[in-house]
Amino acid sequence: MEVWVGLFVAAGFAALFMLAMKVSNMSTVSSGDGYEIFARFGNIGGLNVRSPVRASGVLVGRVSKINYDSRTFEAIVTLTIENQFNQFPTDTTASIFTAGLLGEQYVSLTPGAEDAVLKQGDTIMFSDSAMVLERIIGKIVTDKLSE
């Protein structure tokens, strides 16, 4: 009986560990194979390191670093894209979206039509900043008060 209780407790800890890894975006351990590209945003909202990078809803990479450029006052987001997804055109657009109403934020890549593709160290020229919920609500309230 004690062995069964011990196995049940161990299985419970394993399940909690798996849940913690899933919630913290560490469940997909990257092999390190990939190339880095950069995107500049005026506002990244709640985007974090290890946030997903998706194209057409498919996970193609992760955010690996976020820096701030004090000359242009923009956030520079480093995206690590898996090597198998190496055909993004140079006119690809990067946008920051939220999964669901209060879900995690992620970077969405929308491919363009150019023949040339993004390579290691390239910068995405077109980007759409995050929509900040507080700013949208503030604008609605301000508009209603001015009427």
Secondary structure, DSSP 8 states (H G I E B T S, - for coil): -HHHHHHHHHHHHHHHHHHHHHHTT-SS---S--EEEEEEES--TT--TT-EEEETTEEEEEEEEEEEETTTTEEEEEEEE-TT----BTT-EEEEEESSSS--EEEEEE--S-SSB--TT-EESEEE----HHHHHHHHHHHHHH-
